[in-house]
Amino acid sequence: MTTVPVPPAGVVGVVGLGLIGGSLARAVVERGGHAVATTRSSEVRRSAAAAGITVVDDISAVVEGADLVVLAVPLPALDGALSAVADALKDASEETGPTVTDVGSVKAPIAAFGAERLGARFVPGHPMAGTEHAGWEATDPDLFEGRRWALVAEEPVALDRWATAAGVAVAVGADVVPVTSTEHDSAVGLVSHLPYALAAAVAAMLDSDPRAGLARALAAGSFADLTRVAAGHPTLGAEMAAANHHALAERLDQLATALEGLAHGLSQSDGPAHLDIEAVFAAGRAGRLRLDAARSASVQAAARTLDRDELLELGHRGGWVSSADATRPGSELVSVRACDPGGVAVPGS
């Protein structure tokens, strides 16, 4: 468990107590902080209260009692939740009241709507900490340990608000990656949403195969790993695909081109002589090894004061933040401990 305390003056409000929201509220409480939350399930409300979370009736009560409000509802419900928060804050100036963030896996449309309704106080976010499980029963107060948490840092997000959201993410064990909403959506289109789509397609192929019984009997670790997320939340994959359709369609086109080339080469009359099969699989192996090397590379954190452009460039390079503080309210500078892999050699890069 992390040794970084949740900011003592801060109350974290959570709307929705599923896997992500429930894990966050539990993480805050177990690290000595105060979490206030709301959810519609009476059973979950009882369980959350037993876990030390202050349970309130509705979103307006969360807004009233929190310094940071985290919207942890499904993607289709986010616009409604944002609007409810905006209604609760209609009499507050942008400089007062809580910072608001979300945990949705798509950022561009949410960022645009949130900026319209909440202005600079809204910090779009996405913890890369999901699993194939869902609901309060699957919550884990250590879910965010060692994970990355994307936080949009482009305008109109206020950097002092960004630092507030980043501070809580770090306190529950995550490293914070500053992003723009469009770069985030393109990246997760490749590393999150494309795998979901591929898992669904391959699992469905097994179900419809004329030799499905034999294939299931022979399925081993590689098939299980490839299709793991297909067995998860029944609507999450479709919601992500619909919300990030442009970026996902582009990634699917790239994958289709690669697979069509492989299939064409293998189906030629003289077999794979027209295709360098070894090169195809060698490129895949090299890509995976570079990923492993990047994950294991030793990157030292350094104290830095960054402006908005520098913060975003850090994230663009694959860097992250292990602590964050605003220099002052309304400042265009943020003090961080930054881990920058820009100078770390990754084999083959």
Residue pairs with C-beta under 8 A, 6 or more apart in sequence:
1 30
1 31
1 141
1 142
1 145
1 173
2 31
2 145
2 171
2 172
2 173
4 31
4 170
4 171
4 173
4 323
5 31
5 32
5 33
5 171
6 12
6 28
6 31
6 32
6 33
6 34
6 168
6 171
6 172
7 33
7 67
7 167
7 168
7 171
8 32
8 33
9 67
10 33
10 34
10 67
10 68
10 164
10 167
10 168
11 33
11 34
11 35
11 36
11 65
11 66
11 67
11 68
12 24
12 25
12 28
12 33
12 34
12 35
12 36
12 66
12 67
12 68
12 70
12 168
13 35
13 36
13 37
13 62
13 63
13 65
13 66
13 67
13 68
13 69
13 70
13 98
14 21
14 22
14 24
14 25
14 35
14 36
14 37
14 38
14 53
14 62
14 69
14 70
14 72
15 21
15 37
15 38
15 59
15 62
15 69
15 70
15 71
15 72
15 73
15 81
15 85
16 37
16 38
16 39
16 71
16 72
16 73
16 74
16 81
17 25
17 37
17 39
17 41
17 44
17 48
17 53
17 72
17 136
17 139
18 72
18 74
18 134
18 135
18 136
18 139
19 130
19 131
19 133
19 134
19 135
19 138
19 139
19 143
20 72
20 103
20 127
20 129
20 130
20 143
21 37
21 39
21 70
21 72
21 73
21 103
22 44
22 48
22 72
22 135
22 136
22 139
23 129
23 139
23 140
23 141
23 143
23 144
24 35
24 70
24 72
24 103
24 127
24 143
24 144
24 172
25 35
25 37
25 48
25 51
25 53
26 35
26 51
26 53
26 139
26 140
26 141
27 141
27 142
27 143
27 144
27 172
27 173
28 34
28 35
28 168
28 171
28 172
29 35
29 51
29 52
29 53
29 141
30 52
30 141
31 141
31 171
31 172
33 171
34 54
35 52
35 53
35 54
36 53
36 54
36 55
36 56
36 61
36 62
36 65
36 66
37 48
37 53
37 54
37 55
37 56
37 62
38 55
38 56
38 57
38 58
38 59
38 61
38 62
39 45
39 48
39 55
41 136
44 136
45 55
47 136
48 55
48 136
49 55
54 65
56 62
56 65
58 84
59 81
59 84
59 85
59 88
60 84
60 87
60 88
62 69
63 69
63 85
63 88
63 89
63 97
63 98
64 88
66 98
67 98
67 99
67 164
68 98
68 99
68 100
68 101
68 164
68 165
68 168
69 85
69 98
69 99
69 100
69 101
70 101
70 102
70 103
70 125
70 168
71 78
71 81
71 82
71 85
71 100
71 101
71 102
71 103
71 104
72 102
72 103
73 81
74 235
74 236
74 239
75 104
75 105
75 106
75 239
75 240
75 243
76 239
78 102
78 104
78 110
78 113
79 110
79 113
81 102
82 100
82 102
82 110
82 113
82 114
82 117
82 118
82 122
83 117
85 100
85 117
85 118
86 117
86 118
89 97
89 98
89 118
89 121
94 119
94 120
94 121
94 158
95 329
95 330
97 121
98 121
99 121
99 123
99 161
99 164
99 165
100 114
100 118
100 121
100 122
100 123
101 122
101 123
101 124
101 125
101 151
101 165
102 110
102 114
102 124
102 125
103 125
103 126
103 127
104 110
104 124
104 126
104 243
105 126
105 130
105 188
105 192
105 193
105 240
105 243
105 244
106 185
106 188
106 240
106 243
106 244
107 124
107 126
107 150
107 152
107 179
107 181
107 184
107 185
108 181
108 182
108 184
108 185
109 243
110 124
110 181
111 122
111 124
111 152
111 154
111 181
112 181
114 122
114 124
115 122
115 156
119 156
120 156
120 157
120 158
120 161
121 158
121 161
122 157
122 161
123 151
123 152
123 157
123 161
123 162
123 164
123 165
124 151
124 152
124 157
124 181
125 149
125 150
125 151
125 152
125 165
125 169
126 149
126 150
126 184
126 188
127 144
127 147
127 148
127 149
127 150
127 169
127 174
128 147
128 148
128 149
128 150
128 192
129 143
129 144
129 147
129 149
129 174
130 236
131 138
131 143
131 232
132 228
132 229
132 231
132 232
132 233
133 232
134 232
134 233
134 236
142 173
144 169
144 172
144 173
144 174
145 172
145 173
145 174
146 173
146 174
146 175
147 173
147 174
147 175
148 174
148 175
148 176
148 177
148 320
149 166
149 169
149 174
149 175
149 176
149 177
150 176
150 177
150 178
150 179
150 184
150 315
151 162
151 165
151 166
151 169
151 176
151 177
151 178
151 179
152 178
152 179
152 180
152 181
152 184
153 159
153 162
153 178
153 179
153 180
153 308
153 311
153 312
153 315
154 180
154 181
154 308
154 312
155 308
158 330
159 308
159 311
159 326
159 331
159 332
159 333
159 334
160 326
160 328
160 329
160 330
160 331
160 334
162 178
162 324
162 326
162 334
163 324
163 325
163 326
163 334
164 326
166 176
166 321
166 324
166 336
167 323
167 324
167 325
169 176
170 176
170 321
170 322
170 323
170 324
175 320
175 321
175 322
175 339
176 320
176 321
176 322
176 324
177 315
177 318
177 319
177 320
177 321
178 311
178 312
178 314
178 315
178 321
179 187
179 312
179 315
180 312
183 315
183 316
185 244
185 246
185 247
186 247
186 250
188 244
188 247
189 244
189 247
189 248
189 250
189 251
190 251
192 240
193 240
193 241
193 244
193 247
193 248
193 251
194 248
194 251
194 252
194 255
195 229
196 229
196 230
196 236
196 237
196 240
196 241
197 237
197 241
197 248
197 252
198 226
198 255
199 226
199 227
199 228
199 229
199 230
199 237
200 230
200 237
202 223
202 226
202 227
202 230
203 227
203 230
203 231
206 212
206 215
206 216
206 219
206 223
206 227
209 215
229 237
230 237
240 248
241 248
261 275
262 275
262 280
264 275
265 272
265 274
265 275
265 277
266 272
266 275
266 277
268 274
268 275
286 348
289 347
289 348
290 346
290 347
290 348
290 349
293 346
293 347
294 318
294 341
294 346
297 341
297 344
297 346
298 344
299 339
299 340
299 341
299 344
300 339
301 322
301 337
301 338
301 339
302 337
302 338
302 339
302 340
303 335
303 336
303 337
303 338
304 310
304 335
304 336
304 337
304 338
305 327
305 333
305 334
305 335
305 336
306 314
306 333
306 334
306 336
306 338
307 332
307 333
308 332
311 334
311 336
314 320
314 321
314 338
314 340
317 340
317 341
317 342
318 341
318 342
319 338
319 339
319 340
319 341
319 342
320 338
320 339
321 336
321 337
321 338
321 339
322 336
322 337
322 338
322 339
323 336
323 337
324 334
324 335
324 336
325 334
325 335
325 336
326 333
326 334
326 335
327 333
327 334
327 335
